[in-house]
Amino acid sequence: MKRFPKLANPFPLVGYNGPHYFCDRKKELAELRAALLNGRNVALIARRRIGKSSLLEHMKYSLEAMRPAWKVLYIDLIKSSTLQDLFKLLAAELVKQRKKGFLAKFSELEVMSRLKMTISLNPMTQLPDLSFQLRESQTTQSLSALLDWIASEKNVLIIMDEFQQVLNYPEKNAEGYLRSEMMRLPNVRFIFSGSDQRLMAEMFQSHTRPFFNSTQMMGLEPIDSNDYSQFIINHFKAYKRTISADAVEYILQVSERETYAVQKICNSAFASGVAFITLPIVKDIFVKVLLEQQGYYENVRTLLRPSSVQFQLLRAMATERILEEPTGKDFMSRNSFTNSSSILKALKALETTGLISRVVVPGKGHGYYINDALFKSWLNTLP
């Protein structure tokens, strides 16, 4: 198994750095493994910045450590805009996983020919570059053939992250094509994950859509406060450092247990070099974290215009955990809004920019939340 180095700072901000730096998720990991081992595909739906991709990377690591080991192909569809892009991402991941024994029974020549792969010399680096050549008319046939080839292996999992991206593909019925491919390969397991909860719910729960009733549905909540607190305290302790319980409680409160925000604040607290982090110290560190981001946040305010309905709506949303009734009398009167249609128009525009997301609220339809907990805190500092 891959060995991960000890980090100078135990709160990394980028990538998966091994099980030692991964917090909890035992319940979710067990649920995912149970689904796969019992022949069920999964649709994992979770809000942004909550650690979904890290969970999937951790899942991949744990499956590859099993005996017999699973072979896991992980592709992030946010990098794709067509089915051909999906093919290229899958082929590139297959080449990478081949080093771990995936399809080792086939020769390099056969791998190159089946993946439509060519090798050329990069004129800048003078190193070989791999590329995948595919005519548009060949896309679905080549992708189907590639999936058939992958299915010749045992214990295979394909993870497609940000799966709602396929809805933007120009190919007609890309969604239906992928559903038929999944059903055609009963010995290959799939996890379809996405952070756009509204679109993912429509894709997998609407009876008019191809993926309806085809997967086990699974959500992801923020990590439990007690588990997260112990995780933070233990990592400081491992480096002979201390952080007070009320300082940890403050971090989890202002971050709303959003994984990236927690890591960012803890990373900065650890980087301060202070041996004993108390509540006043962590409050000062949090102010500095917001100041680091201020340039970007000010740019957002300038682009939206401070007097615009969009920015005023963002400021009002910053005082809410989830905005459940944006055109309700209470919310509108508290924030001096008078036109419900302008609120709905602003919500749509903010959702398009990615500043906010729509979330399913059980029993109440949809609600809205600001995607970045640090941005939300910064909005609350404005006079």
C-alpha positions as CSV (number, residue, x, y, z in Angstrom):
1,M,0.0,0.0,0.0
2,K,1.0,3.6,-0.6
3,R,2.9,5.1,2.3
4,F,2.0,8.7,3.2
5,P,4.7,11.0,4.7
6,K,4.3,12.7,8.0
7,L,3.2,16.3,7.4
8,A,4.9,19.4,8.9
9,N,1.4,20.7,9.4
10,P,-1.3,18.1,10.3
11,F,-4.1,20.1,8.8
12,P,-3.5,19.9,5.0
13,L,-5.6,22.0,2.6
14,V,-5.1,20.0,-0.6
15,G,-5.6,16.4,-1.6
16,Y,-5.9,13.2,0.3
17,N,-2.9,12.7,2.6
18,G,-3.7,9.2,4.0
19,P,-5.9,7.8,6.8
20,H,-4.0,9.4,9.6
21,Y,-5.1,12.9,8.4
22,F,-8.6,11.9,7.6
23,C,-11.3,12.6,10.2
24,D,-13.9,9.9,11.1
25,R,-16.6,9.1,8.5
26,K,-16.5,5.5,9.8
27,K,-20.3,5.2,9.5
28,E,-20.3,6.6,5.9
29,L,-17.4,4.4,4.9
30,A,-19.1,1.3,6.3
31,E,-22.3,2.2,4.4
32,L,-20.4,2.6,1.1
33,R,-18.5,-0.6,1.5
34,A,-21.6,-2.6,2.5
35,A,-23.4,-1.3,-0.7
36,L,-20.5,-2.3,-2.9
37,L,-19.9,-5.7,-1.4
38,N,-23.6,-6.4,-1.7
39,G,-23.9,-5.4,-5.4
40,R,-25.5,-2.0,-5.0
41,N,-24.4,1.2,-6.9
42,V,-24.6,4.4,-4.9
43,A,-25.6,8.0,-5.6
44,L,-23.7,10.2,-3.1
45,I,-25.1,13.7,-2.8
46,A,-23.5,16.2,-0.5
47,R,-23.1,20.0,-0.4
48,R,-19.8,21.6,-1.4
49,R,-16.7,21.9,0.8
50,I,-18.0,19.2,3.3
51,G,-15.4,16.6,2.5
52,K,-17.2,14.4,-0.2
53,S,-14.2,14.0,-2.4
54,S,-11.9,13.3,0.5
55,L,-14.3,10.6,1.6
56,L,-14.2,9.0,-1.8
57,E,-10.4,9.1,-1.9
58,H,-10.4,7.5,1.5
59,M,-12.8,4.9,0.3
60,K,-10.6,4.2,-2.7
61,Y,-7.6,3.8,-0.4
62,S,-9.4,1.4,2.0
63,L,-10.7,-0.8,-0.9
64,E,-7.3,-1.1,-2.5
65,A,-6.0,-2.3,1.0
66,M,-8.6,-5.1,1.1
67,R,-7.8,-8.7,0.4
68,P,-8.7,-9.4,-2.3
69,A,-8.0,-5.8,-3.3
70,W,-10.5,-3.8,-5.3
71,K,-9.5,-1.9,-8.4
72,V,-10.8,1.7,-8.2
73,L,-11.0,4.2,-11.1
74,Y,-11.7,7.7,-9.8
75,I,-12.6,10.4,-12.3
76,D,-13.7,14.0,-11.7
77,L,-16.3,15.0,-14.3
78,I,-16.0,18.7,-13.5
79,K,-13.1,18.5,-15.9
80,S,-15.3,17.2,-18.7
81,S,-17.7,18.8,-21.2
82,T,-18.5,15.9,-23.5
83,L,-18.7,12.1,-23.5
84,Q,-15.4,12.1,-25.4
85,D,-13.8,14.0,-22.4
86,L,-15.3,11.3,-20.1
87,F,-13.6,8.6,-22.2
88,K,-10.2,10.4,-22.0
89,L,-10.5,10.9,-18.3
90,L,-11.3,7.2,-17.8
91,A,-8.5,6.1,-20.1
92,A,-6.0,8.3,-18.4
93,E,-7.0,7.0,-15.0
94,L,-6.7,3.4,-16.3
95,V,-3.2,4.1,-17.5
96,K,-2.4,5.4,-14.0
97,Q,-4.0,2.4,-12.2
98,R,-2.2,0.0,-14.5
99,K,0.9,0.6,-12.4
100,K,-1.0,-1.1,-9.5
101,G,-1.8,-4.2,-11.6
102,F,-5.0,-3.2,-13.4
103,L,-5.2,-5.1,-16.7
104,A,-1.6,-6.3,-16.2
105,K,-2.4,-9.4,-18.3
106,F,-2.5,-7.3,-21.4
107,S,0.6,-6.1,-23.3
108,E,1.6,-2.4,-23.5
109,L,0.8,-2.5,-27.2
110,E,-2.7,-3.8,-26.6
111,V,-3.3,-1.2,-23.9
112,M,-2.2,1.6,-26.3
113,S,-4.4,0.3,-29.2
114,R,-7.5,-0.3,-27.0
115,L,-7.2,3.2,-25.4
116,K,-6.6,4.9,-28.8
117,M,-3.4,6.2,-27.1
118,T,-0.5,7.9,-28.8
119,I,2.9,9.0,-27.4
120,S,4.5,12.2,-28.5
121,L,7.5,14.3,-27.4
122,N,6.6,17.5,-25.5
123,P,8.7,20.2,-27.2
124,M,8.8,22.3,-23.9
125,T,9.8,19.6,-21.4
126,Q,11.4,17.1,-23.9
127,L,9.4,14.4,-22.0
128,P,6.9,11.9,-23.6
129,D,3.3,13.0,-23.5
130,L,0.3,10.6,-23.7
131,S,-2.8,11.6,-25.7
132,F,-6.0,9.9,-26.6
133,Q,-7.2,10.3,-30.2
134,L,-10.9,9.6,-30.8
135,R,-13.2,10.6,-33.6
136,E,-16.5,12.0,-32.5
137,S,-18.5,9.3,-34.3
138,Q,-16.5,6.6,-32.3
139,T,-17.2,8.0,-28.9
140,T,-20.0,5.8,-27.6
141,Q,-18.7,2.6,-29.2
142,S,-15.2,3.2,-27.9
143,L,-16.5,4.1,-24.4
144,S,-18.6,1.0,-24.4
145,A,-15.7,-1.2,-25.5
146,L,-13.5,0.4,-22.8
147,L,-16.1,-0.4,-20.1
148,D,-16.3,-4.0,-21.4
149,W,-12.6,-4.3,-21.1
150,I,-12.6,-2.9,-17.6
151,A,-15.4,-5.4,-16.7
152,S,-13.1,-8.3,-17.6
153,E,-11.4,-7.6,-14.2
154,K,-12.9,-8.7,-10.8
155,N,-13.8,-6.3,-8.0
156,V,-13.9,-3.1,-10.0
157,L,-15.3,0.2,-8.8
158,I,-15.7,3.3,-11.0
159,I,-16.2,6.6,-9.1
160,M,-17.7,9.5,-11.1
161,D,-17.4,12.6,-9.0
162,E,-19.5,15.7,-9.9
163,F,-21.7,13.5,-12.0
164,Q,-24.3,16.2,-12.6
165,Q,-21.9,17.6,-15.1
166,V,-23.2,15.0,-17.7
167,L,-26.3,17.1,-17.9
168,N,-24.3,19.8,-19.8
169,Y,-22.9,17.4,-22.4
170,P,-24.0,18.3,-25.9
171,E,-24.6,14.6,-26.9
172,K,-28.3,13.7,-26.9
173,N,-29.3,11.5,-24.0
174,A,-25.9,11.1,-22.5
175,E,-27.6,10.4,-19.2
176,G,-29.6,7.6,-20.7
177,Y,-26.6,6.1,-22.5
178,L,-24.6,6.0,-19.2
179,R,-27.5,4.4,-17.4
180,S,-27.7,1.7,-20.0
181,E,-23.9,1.1,-19.7
182,M,-24.2,0.7,-16.0
183,M,-27.0,-1.8,-16.2
184,R,-25.1,-3.7,-18.9
185,L,-22.1,-4.3,-16.5
186,P,-23.5,-6.0,-13.4
187,N,-20.1,-7.0,-12.1
188,V,-18.8,-3.4,-12.1
189,R,-19.8,-1.2,-9.2
190,F,-20.4,2.6,-9.6
191,I,-20.5,5.5,-7.2
192,F,-22.0,8.6,-8.7
193,S,-21.4,11.6,-6.5
194,G,-22.3,15.3,-6.9
195,S,-22.4,18.5,-5.0
196,D,-25.4,20.1,-6.8
197,Q,-28.1,18.5,-4.6
198,R,-31.0,19.8,-6.6
199,L,-29.7,18.4,-9.9
200,M,-28.5,15.1,-8.4
201,A,-31.9,14.6,-6.6
202,E,-33.7,15.1,-9.9
203,M,-31.4,12.7,-11.8
204,F,-31.8,9.9,-9.3
205,Q,-35.2,10.4,-7.8
206,S,-37.4,11.6,-10.6
207,H,-39.4,8.8,-12.2
208,T,-39.0,10.4,-15.6
209,R,-35.2,10.3,-15.6
210,P,-33.0,7.3,-16.7
211,F,-31.3,6.8,-13.4
212,F,-34.5,6.6,-11.4
213,N,-34.4,3.7,-8.8
214,S,-31.1,2.5,-10.1
215,T,-28.9,3.3,-7.1
216,Q,-28.8,3.5,-3.3
217,M,-29.2,7.1,-2.3
218,M,-26.8,8.4,0.3
219,G,-26.3,11.9,1.8
220,L,-23.4,13.4,3.7
221,E,-23.7,15.6,6.8
222,P,-21.0,17.6,8.5
223,I,-18.7,15.6,10.7
224,D,-19.9,15.1,14.3
225,S,-18.8,17.9,16.6
226,N,-17.4,15.6,19.2
227,D,-15.5,13.5,16.7
228,Y,-14.1,16.6,15.0
229,S,-13.1,18.2,18.3
230,Q,-11.1,15.1,19.4
231,F,-9.5,14.9,16.0
232,I,-8.2,18.5,16.2
233,I,-7.1,18.1,19.8
234,N,-5.3,14.9,19.1
235,H,-3.4,16.3,16.2
236,F,-2.1,19.2,18.2
237,K,-1.2,16.8,21.0
238,A,0.8,14.6,18.6
239,Y,3.1,17.5,17.9
240,K,3.4,18.4,21.6
241,R,1.1,21.3,21.2
242,T,-2.2,22.2,23.0
243,I,-5.5,23.8,21.9
244,S,-8.2,24.6,24.4
245,A,-11.7,23.0,24.2
246,D,-13.4,26.4,23.8
247,A,-11.0,27.4,21.0
248,V,-12.0,24.2,19.2
249,E,-15.6,24.8,19.8
250,Y,-15.2,28.3,18.3
251,I,-13.5,26.9,15.2
252,L,-16.4,24.4,14.6
253,Q,-19.0,27.2,15.2
254,V,-17.6,29.8,12.8
255,S,-16.8,27.2,10.2
256,E,-20.2,25.5,10.5
257,R,-18.1,22.3,10.4
258,E,-17.4,22.9,6.7
259,T,-14.4,20.7,6.1
260,Y,-12.3,23.2,4.2
261,A,-13.0,26.1,6.6
262,V,-12.1,23.9,9.6
263,Q,-8.8,22.8,8.0
264,K,-8.0,26.4,6.9
265,I,-8.4,27.8,10.4
266,C,-6.6,24.8,12.1
267,N,-3.8,25.0,9.6
268,S,-3.3,28.7,10.4
269,A,-3.5,28.1,14.1
270,F,-0.9,25.4,13.9
271,A,1.3,27.5,11.6
272,S,1.3,30.3,14.3
273,G,3.8,28.2,16.3
274,V,2.0,29.0,19.6
275,A,2.4,26.1,22.0
276,F,-1.0,26.6,23.7
277,I,-3.8,27.9,21.5
278,T,-6.5,29.6,23.6
279,L,-9.8,31.1,22.5
280,P,-8.5,34.7,22.2
281,I,-5.6,33.5,20.1
282,V,-7.8,31.5,17.7
283,K,-10.2,34.5,17.4
284,D,-7.2,36.6,16.3
285,I,-6.1,33.9,13.9
286,F,-9.7,33.7,12.4
287,V,-9.6,37.5,11.7
288,K,-6.3,37.0,9.9
289,V,-7.7,34.1,7.9
290,L,-10.6,36.4,6.7
291,L,-8.1,39.2,5.9
292,E,-6.1,36.7,3.7
293,Q,-9.3,36.1,1.7
294,Q,-10.5,39.8,1.7
295,G,-9.1,40.6,-1.7
296,Y,-11.2,38.0,-3.3
297,Y,-14.3,38.8,-1.3
298,E,-14.0,42.5,-2.0
299,N,-13.7,41.6,-5.7
300,V,-17.0,39.7,-5.5
301,R,-18.6,42.7,-3.8
302,T,-17.4,45.0,-6.5
303,L,-18.5,42.7,-9.3
304,L,-22.0,42.4,-7.8
305,R,-22.2,46.0,-6.7
306,P,-22.8,46.7,-3.0
307,S,-26.2,48.3,-3.6
308,S,-27.5,45.5,-5.9
309,V,-30.2,43.1,-4.8
310,Q,-27.8,40.2,-5.3
311,F,-25.3,41.5,-2.8
312,Q,-27.9,42.6,-0.3
313,L,-29.4,39.2,-0.5
314,L,-26.0,37.6,0.2
315,R,-25.6,39.8,3.3
316,A,-29.1,38.7,4.5
317,M,-28.4,35.0,3.8
318,A,-25.2,35.3,5.9
319,T,-27.3,35.6,9.0
320,E,-29.2,32.3,8.2
321,R,-27.9,28.7,8.3
322,I,-30.1,27.8,5.4
323,L,-32.6,30.2,3.8
324,E,-35.8,28.2,3.6
325,E,-38.3,30.9,2.6
326,P,-36.6,33.6,0.6
327,T,-39.9,35.3,-0.4
328,G,-41.5,34.8,3.0
329,K,-42.9,37.9,4.8
330,D,-40.7,37.5,7.8
331,F,-37.4,37.2,5.9
332,M,-38.3,40.1,3.5
333,S,-39.5,42.5,6.2
334,R,-36.4,41.8,8.4
335,N,-34.2,42.7,5.5
336,S,-36.2,45.5,3.9
337,F,-36.9,43.6,0.7
338,T,-40.2,44.6,-1.0
339,N,-40.2,42.7,-4.4
340,S,-40.3,38.9,-4.3
341,S,-39.7,38.6,-8.0
342,S,-36.4,40.5,-7.7
343,I,-35.4,38.1,-4.9
344,L,-36.1,35.0,-7.0
345,K,-34.1,36.6,-9.9
346,A,-31.2,37.3,-7.6
347,L,-31.2,33.8,-6.2
348,K,-31.0,32.4,-9.7
349,A,-28.1,34.7,-10.7
350,L,-26.2,33.9,-7.5
351,E,-26.7,30.1,-8.0
352,T,-25.4,30.5,-11.6
353,T,-22.2,32.1,-10.3
354,G,-21.7,29.3,-7.8
355,L,-21.8,31.6,-4.8
356,I,-24.9,29.9,-3.4
357,S,-26.4,26.4,-3.8
358,R,-29.9,25.0,-3.5
359,V,-30.4,22.3,-1.0
360,V,-33.2,19.8,-0.4
361,V,-34.9,20.6,2.9
362,P,-37.0,17.6,4.1
363,G,-40.7,18.4,4.3
364,K,-40.1,22.0,3.1
365,G,-38.9,21.7,-0.5
366,H,-35.7,23.6,-1.2
367,G,-33.5,26.0,0.7
368,Y,-30.4,28.0,-0.1
369,Y,-27.0,28.4,1.5
370,I,-23.8,30.3,0.9
371,N,-21.2,27.9,-0.5
372,D,-18.2,29.3,1.4
373,A,-18.4,29.5,5.3
374,L,-15.5,31.9,5.4
375,F,-17.2,34.2,2.9
376,K,-20.3,34.0,5.0
377,S,-18.4,35.0,8.1
378,W,-16.7,37.9,6.2
379,L,-20.2,39.2,5.1
380,N,-21.2,39.2,8.8
381,T,-18.3,41.5,9.6
382,L,-19.4,44.2,7.2
383,P,-21.0,47.3,8.8
